[in-house]
């Protein structure tokens, strides 16, 4: 279902929370750059904004799942 260089949830679940936070930072930087390009009419691939937003949501979801899992163990 995922196209382009989006990352699937199963790929992300294998990463540590630190790796996920790094991935989230990179995605947020990319989202900022895409918004900047859109504002200056330089954006070529408009569909990329959607995939980046969804990837950010996916990473946040998995981080929250891992946090809830850690709470349940404690």
Secondary structure, DSSP 8 states (H G I E B T S, - for coil): ---TT---HHHHHTS-HHHHHHHHHHHHHHHHHHHHHHHTT--S-THHHHHHHHHHHHHHHHHHHHHHHHHHH-
